[in-house]
Amino acid sequence: MQVDVVGRVNNLQLPVTQPYIPLFECLVNSIESIEDAGIADGRIDVLVDRDLRQGTLPGSDEAVHAPIRDITVLDNGVGFNDANARAFFMSDSTSRASRGNKGIGRFTWLKVFERAHIESTYPEGDTCLTRSFDFVMTTDGVEKDQVNDANSKGRRTSVKLTDLRSEYQKHFPKSLETIGHKVIDHLLIHFVSGSCPQIWLSDNVGPSMNLNQVFSEEAKERAVEMEFSVREQSFKATILRYQSSAVKTHTISYCANQREVLEWKAGSSVPDLKAKLTDKSGQQFVFRTYVSGNYLDSRVNSERTNFLFIQEEDLDFPNEMTRAELDNAVIATLEKIAEPYMTALKEEKRQGIENFVAHRAPQFRFILNDRYKDHLENISPNLSEDQLDVELYKAQRDIEIEHRQQATKINSPQPESATSAEEYKALYEQYLEQENELGKAALAKYVIHRRTILELLDNALKIQDDGAYAREDLVHSLIYPMRATSEDVEFSRQNLWVVDERLAYHRYLASDRTLNSLKVVNAKGGDEPDIVVFNTPRVFTESTSPYQSVVLVEFKRPERIEYPAKEEDPVEQVLRYVRKIKAGETKDRNGKTLTVSAIPFYAYILCTLTPRMRSIAENRDFTKMPDNEGYFLYHQNAGCYIEIMSYDKVLNDAKKRNRAFFEQLQIPIA
């Protein structure tokens, strides 16, 4: 049977993100070849040829990270003798099936590179022969195959992979150090066992690396082996404490036939393993876990890029498992080794969370309760305050979901047996306790919102970076969004409580909207009160009035000094609004036209009490407030009670009303 090499390569599934697979295949072949030769001084050289055709100077930063073009792997193994050559020329050869070889590794060479050139010198009886050929993308695949007498004795096999394809090249690591660590990861089992031949890695621009020495310095003496089982299948986990600046995450690798196949981050299952750990000597490290076993050897796919696990957990095959089952077992094994090193990290994380909650987010204080420790453990260490705030919010949402699920159990009929009744009672008491905690958290969040608004208002009343004071629209927006009505704005976005707590409860509110656009009253004119509030009627009243009252709020720019005589003063401004609204019409729920004139009006003028503003108030016979920070007057003809208040008074009064809440949460405000 003939095999079309072009078709075989094209049908090979090899992601562009794994361009180093051909190199790994060459290295494993070299290791096995050295094992077959039975020599103690096995050596493999990996030569990386960078593309320097753009005039890059050797030794420069550009050269060190120049694109890789060719890779050559040399070894002193048994070589391409007749038996090995026949196996190579046979697709899907089973000659090395006992070692887990699939017989297709060489096809990955042509998937990633344009061609490969093989040259091998090996002993044959009393002489040495040299076999050379090209492996290319043609139907036959092999060209220029020839065997000649060798010019020298000894074993030497060279596999040169030429012209890295562009789609794979952009994913191939540029740094020699990174390539070296990729090789160590893939061949870890060989390095840990101590049977790995000496592997040297070099390129055409810099010094070479001895990967055995790199591994010895970074990991070998810190390796631990753990055995575990899943569904009666045995596995071995080799866990390394890896001290390397190039490796920053804790990883778990699944291996087949002494080769790494699949890697994933341990931090995805154990949040505390998202950060480096520290040993007794103060050295930071990560855990690198390599899992092997006969089950993985038999379930690896032909490309060695994944494993074949059953997909459905409800399928009952005693000797088969899902990926999740294996993952959970590996994590449990790793945690046994990692626990002593995570104790200090957990304590540091806990202290960081407690400090953040105490000073920035007391609404999350209830999560510090021991019953929620699992939620805290799911938070990663070393987070910024913003990230921590998000994670605590997520934890609170998870707790709320659990609480609702518990509520469904509470709402079910009470059981009849005494034992079940006691369980129900305990569940009910726990539900009430958690309900109270969540309620306190929601209240704390709102209290913190109030403190933030007051701090923003305090800053807005100070001189700004440009040397001027804030415009009135900035203050206005903090109290209520501009150019909006109560139909547009959620309750949480309005801060009318800063002026008067009662303003939050109304039928209709318009902010910076023209009088003739208001839905609740047919008032004429294009005037735009800063805020106009139509309050809901009292529940127990015989009045047919559609509103209990109407409130106007007018903002003036902080530290505004002059109110020119040619302009109407703020008092006359609000009185004009009152007259126009009273001149309008409204209808009751039965469609009957009602007059607005009998409705009481209230007006707040918020400003800085400059001499000019005080003069306006005193000339209109306003009464000074006891604290000297405002004036009040009932305008008999307009039926409007008017207060002129300084911004300082508004801010300080709001602070006083809320101070007890701030102090209870231990977040005092100046």
N, C-alpha and C positions, 0 to 999 in steps of 0.2 A: 504493500500500500504506500503510495506517495503522499507526502504532506506539502501543501502549498504554504510556504513560509510567510508570504505576504498576507494570505488570508488568516493564518494563525496569529500573526502579530496584530492585525487589525481587529480581530475578535477579542484580543486580550484587554481586559478591563483594568486600567491602571490610572488612577486619578493624577492630574497634573501637579497636585500638592504633594505627591510622594515621588519625586524625581530621583531620590537616592536609592531606590529599590535595586536597580542594576548593580550599583556598587556593593550593596549588601550581598547580593547573590554571588558576585565574584569573590568576596572575602570568605563567605562560607565554603565555596568550592575550594579555595586555597587552604583553609584550615583542614578540611577533610582530606585534601590531597597530601598535606604534611603528615596527618595522622596515618594515612595509608603508607607513606614512605617510612614510618617508624623511626624518625630522626628526632634527636633531642634539641637540635639547634635550628628549629624552624623559624623562618623569617618571612614576613610579608611587607612589601613596600608599596605604598599608594602614592602615586605621583599625579598631582593636579596641575594641569596645563591651563593657565589663564590666557585670555585673549588680549595680547598687548599690541595688536596691530594698529591701534590708534595713536601710537607714539608715546604711550605711558612709560614713565621712567621706573625701572626696577627699584623696589624699596620705598616708593612713594605711597601715600595713602590710597591714591587712585589704583595703583598696581595691586596692593594688598587686597582690595575689594573688586578687582576687575572681574568681568564675567568669566565663568568657567567654560572651556571649550572641549577639552579632552580629559580623560582619566585613564591612567594605566595602573594595573595591579600586577605586581611581580611576586612570585613565591618560589621556594626551593622544594616543592612537593614532588609527588611521583610523576607528574607531567601527563601529557597527552599521548600515552602509549596506545597501541592498537585497540586495546579493550576500552579505554576511556574515550578514544576518538569515535569508536562505533556507537557508544552510548550518547555522545554529543550529537552525532549525526542522526540519531533516532528521536523523533518527537515523542514527548511524554514517556521517556525512558523510565523503566522501573529498576534500573541497576542499583540505585541508591535509595529505594523506597523504605528500607529499614531505618534510614536516618531521617525520614520525613520528607525527602526530596520528591517534588511533584514532576520533575522532568521537564518543566517549562520555564525555569528561571532565566535561561539564556535568551528567551524571546523578549524578556523585558529590556535586554540590551538594545534591541532594535526598536523597541517602542519609544525609548527615551533618546537614543543616539542614532545617528545616521548609519553607522557601520561599526564593526569590531574587527580588529586584526589580532590573530592568535599566533604566537610563536613559542614553541616548547622544545626544550632539549632534555632528553631523558635517556637512561641507560637501556641498552638492548643487548643482552649477552655480554660479550667482552668489549663492545663498542658503545658509542653514544650516537643517537640520531636526533635530528632536528625536524620537527613537523611545523609547517606554517600554512595558514589559510586565512581567507577573509570570510566573515559572516555578514551577509548583506540582505537587503530587502528584495530578493528575487524569488522566483518560484522554488528553485533548488536551495537557495540560501547560502550555499558554500561555493566559494570561488578560489582559484589559485591554490588548491590543495596539493602540497608536495612534501615528500619526506627525503631528506638528504643526510649524508654523514655530517656529524657535528664538527665544528671547528675547534671546540674545546670540550673538555669533560666536565661532569657535574650536572646537577639538576637546576633548571631555570625555566620557568614558564611565565610568559608575559601576555596579558589580555589588555589590549588598548581599545577603549571605547572612544570613538571619534565623533566630533561635531554634535554637541548637545543640542537637541531640538529646541527651538525658541520658546514653545509653549511650556516646556519643562524648565528651561533655563531660568526664567524669572522667578521660579519657586525654589531653585537650588540655593542652599545657604552659600553666602559669599565668604564668610569668615572661616579660616582653616580651623580655628578653635571650635566653632560650631559644628563643622563637619566631623571633627574628632569626637565630640561628645555624642553626635548621632551614631557614630560607629560603636562607641562604647556601650551606648544604650542597647543597640541591636544585638551586640555580641556579649552582653553582660554575663550570661551564664558561663561562657568560656573564660572571661576575666576572673569571675569569682572563684571558679574551680582551680585556677592557677595553671590550667593546661593550655591557655591561649598562647600561640606563637608570638614572638616579638613583632609588633605591628608599628611601622614607621609611616608617618604622614608628612608629605612635603608638597610645595608648589614651586613654580619657577620664579618666585620673587622674594622668598624669605626663608628663614630657618625651618628645619624639620621638627616634628614632634614624635616622641615615643609614647604611644597611647597606653602601653602597659604601665609606664611610669606615671602618666597622668592619672590613671585609674588608681594605682597604688597610693598616690598622694592624697587623692580625694575621697576614696570610699572603702577600699578593701578591708581595712582593719575595723570598720564600723558596720559590718554586715551581720545580720541576724536571720536565721532561717526558721520559719514557722510552718507547721503542717496543719491543715484543716480539711474538712470534707463537706460536700454538698450533695445531697441525694445519693449517698454511698459512693460518691466519686472523690478520690483523694487528690489534693492539690498541695503544692509547696509555694510559700511566699518568701522570697529573698528580699529583705528590707534593709536598705542602706541609709545611713546618715551621711548625706552628701554635702560637703562644704565646697561650694564653687560659686564664683560670682556670675558665671554664665547660666546657672540653673537657679531659678527664683521661685518655682512652684513645686508643691508636693505632687508627685505623679504616681499613677499605677499603670503598669504595662502588663498586658497578657502576652505570653510567649508560647510558641509552638516549635518543638524540635530545636530547642536552644536558640531561638531567634525571637526578637521582639516583633510583634505583629500589630498590636493595638494599644494606644496610650490614652489615658484620660486623667483629669485633674481630681485629686482627692478632695480638694476644697469644695467641689460641687456637692459632696455628700456630708462633709464635716467642715462647717464654716470656720472653725478655729484653725484649720489647716490651709487657710487662704494666705497666711502670713508665715514667714520663716520662724523657726523655733530656735531656742538658745540652749546650749549644753552647759555643764557645770563649769567649764573653763571660759564661758562667755562667748564662745564661737557660735555664730549663726549657721543654721543648716536647714536642708529640706530632706524629707523622706522620699526615697525612690524605691518603689515596691515592684518587684517582678514576680509574676505568678505563672507557674508552669504545672503541667500534669498531663497524663495520658488523654484525658478528655479533651483538652485544648489541642493536643497533637492531632487528634482524629477529627476535630471539627473546624480546622482552619481551611479557608477557601484556597483555590488553586493559585490565586495571585498573591497570597499571604498578606492580604490587606484587612481581613475581617474573619469572624467566626460564625458558624451556623448554629444559632440557638433557636429553640422553639419560641414562637411568638406569642402563644396564648397560655396564660397562667393556669387556665382551667383544664388544660389537656393533661391527663394523668398518665405520664410515662415515667416510671420509677427511676430510670437511669438518665433521663433528660432533664434539662433545667433551662430556665429563662436567664437572660442576661442580668436581670434585676436580682435574681437569687444569688448569682455568683458575686455581683457587685456588693451586695449586703454582707455576704460572708467575708469578703476581702476587707471591707471597711472595719468590720468587727475585729478581725485579726490585727489590722494596722493600729487600731485604737488601743489595743493592749500594749503595744510597744510605745506608742506616742504619748499615752496618758501621763507618765512622769514628767515629760517635757512640756505638756500643755497646761499643767497646774498653774505655773507662774503666769502664763499668757492669759488664762481664764480669769485669774485674780486681777490682773492689770486691766483686762477688758471690763470686768465688773466695776472696778473703781472708776474707770472712765465714764461708764454709763451712769453710775450714781452721781458723779460730779455734774454731768451734763443735765440730768434730770433735776438736780437740786438748784442749779443756777439758771438753766435755760428752758427746761420743759417739764415743770412739775405736774402737768396733766398726765404724764406717763408714770408717775410715782407708784401707782398700784401694780405696775408690771414687775416691780422689784420684789413683790411677794413671792415666797418660795414656790407657791403653786404654779407660777408661770416661768419657772427656771428653764423649762424646755424651750420656751419662746426666746429667752435671752441667749441661750446656747446657740440658737440658729442665726444670731447676729454675728457678722464677721468682725474680727479685731481690727484695730488701727484705722477706724473710719474717721473721716472728717465730721465736724459737727452737723453739717448739712446732710451728709449721708446717714449719720446716726439718727437724725430726726426722721428721715424717710423710713429707715428700718424699724424704728420704734412705732411709727404710725402703722406700718404693715403688721407688726406684732399685735397692736391693738385691734386692727380689723380682723385678724385671725381669731382673737379672743372673742370678739363680738359675734363672729360666725358660730363658734363653738357654743356661745351662750344662747344663741337662737335655737341651735339644735337641741340644747338641753331643755329649752322652753317647750319644745314639742313633746318631750317625755313628761314634763310636769303637767301639761294640759290633758294627757291621756287619763282615763279613769283610774282611780286608786285601786290597787290590788286588794284582795280580800285577806290573804294569809298574813299572820303577824310578822313573819320574817320580811315579806315583801313590803309590808307597811312601814317597817323601820327603814328599809332601804329608800322607800319613797320619801319619808320624812327627811332623811339625811340629804337626799338629792334636792329636795325643796329648799332646805336651809342653805345649802351651797349656792343654789340659784339666786336666792335673795341677797346673799353676801356679794356675789359677783355683780348682780344688778346694781347694788349700791356703789361698788367700786367703779363700774363703768359710768354711772351717773356723775360721780365725783370727777372722773377724768374729763367728761364732756364740759362740766362746769368750769374746771380748771383751765381748759383750753380757751373757753370764752373769756375768762378773767384775764388771761395772758393777752388775748386779742385786745381787750380794753386798755391794758397797760401800754401795749405797743402803739395804739392810736393816740394815747395821751402823750407819749414820748415824741411821736411824729408831729403832733400839734405844737408841742413845746419847741421843737426845733424850727418849725415853720414860722414861729413868732419871733425868732432871733434874726439878726442880720445875716444875709446869705453870702455866699462866696464872692458874688459880684459887687458886694458893698451895699446892696439895696435890700429892702425888706420884701418878703414874699407878697405876691399878688393875692387879692381876696379869693380868686378862683381856686388857689391851692388849698386855702383853709376850707372853702366851700366843699371841695372834692373829698376832703378827709371826713367831713360830717355826712355828706350824701353825694352820690354821683351826679354830675351835672347833665342837663338836657335829657332827663329821664323822669319817669313817673313810677309810682308804687307798683304799677303793673309790670314794670321792666326789671325791678331791682329785688333781689333776694333779701330776706330779713338780715342775713349775716353780713351783707355789704353796706348796711346803713348804720350810722353811728349818731343818731339823733339824741341818744342818751347823754352825749357830751353837753348839750344845751339844756334838755329837760327830758327825764326818763319817760314822761307821759306821751311824748311826741311819737314814740315807736308804735303806739296803738292808735291807728287811724283808719278811716275808710278810704281816703284817696290823698295822694301827695304828688305834687309836681315840682320839679327842680329845674329852674332856669328855662321854663316853658312859657310861651305867650298866653295871656289870659284868654284870648279867643280860641285857643286850642284845647282848653280844659274840657274834659268830658262831663264833669259833674255840674257845671254851671255855664250858662250862656252869657258870658261877660264879653263886652266889646273892647277893642283896643289891642295894640300890639305890645303892651307893657310886659316885662318879664320879671316877676318877683323871684328873688333867689330861691326861696322855698315857700310854698304855700301848702298848708295842711288842712284838710277837711275831716274833722273828727267824727267818729261814729256816735249816733244818738245814744242816750242812756237806755238801758233795757226797760226800766220801769218808769215810763213817762207817758203822759197823755198828750204831749205836744206833737203836732204834725210836722214840726221842723225836720228837714232832712239831715241836719247836722247838729251836733251838740255845740260846736264852736268852729271857728276858722282861725288858724295860727299862721302868721307871717314871720319869716326869719330873713333878715337882711344882713349881708356881710360887707364890711368896709375894709379897705386895704390896711393892714397893720402899719401903725406909725404914720398914717395919712395926716398931714398937718393942716391943709387948707380945704375948705368947702366954699368955693368962690360964691360971691353974692349973686352972680348971674345964673347959678345953678340952684335948684331947689335943695334944701338940706335933707338929710336922711329921714327926719321926722315927717316932713311934708311928703316925701317919697312914699312912705308906707301908708300915710293917710290917703294918698291918691289911689293906691292899690285897693284900700278898703272901700272907698267910694265906688270904684268901678265894679268890684265884685258884688257889692250890695245892689248896684243898679241892674245887675244881671238877673236871670231867672233860672229856676230849677224845677224839676217835676218829682212828685212822690212816686211810690211803687205802683200806684193806680193810674199814673199818667196825669194827675192834677197839677196845674201850675202853682208853684209856691213862691213866696217872696223870701229873699235872703236878708232883708233889711233888719229883721228882728234877731238875727243870730249874733251872739257875742263874738267879738274879735280880740285877738291877742297878737302883739307884735314884739319881736326881739330884734334890736339893732345891736349887732356885735361889732365893736370897733376899738381903737385905741383912744382913751380919754385925753385927747390933746386939749390945750386951752380953748381952741376954736370949738371943739365938740362940747366941752363943758359950757361954753358961752351959749351955744344953741339950746342945750337942755335948760339952763337957768332962765334964759329969755322966754322960754315957753312954759315957765312955771313948773318944771319937773321937780320932784322931791328927791333929795340926795339920799342914797342908801347909807345905812350906818357904817359900812366899811369904806365909804368914799370911793368905791370902785364902780358905781353905777347910779342911775336915776330911774324913777318910775312916775307914771302919770296915767290917770284914767281920762280919756278924751270924751267928754259927755256927749257932744254932738255926733261924733263918729261912732260912739259905742265901742270904743277900742281901748284896751289896756295896753300901754306901751312901756317896755323896759329898754333902757340903754345900758349895756353892760360892756365893761372892758374885757378884752381877750384874757387878761390875767385872771380876772374874776371867774370867767367861764372855766378856764383850765384848772384853777385852784379849787373851785367848788366841785368839779368833776373828780379831782384827785381825792378830796375829802370824802365824797360819797362812796368811793371805791377802795379807800385805804384799808379798811378792815379786811376786804377780800384779798388784797395784795399781801398783807402781812400774814394772813392765814396760810397762804401758799409760800411764804418766806421769799417773796419777790418784792421787797419794798421799793417805792418810787419816791424820787426826791420831791 
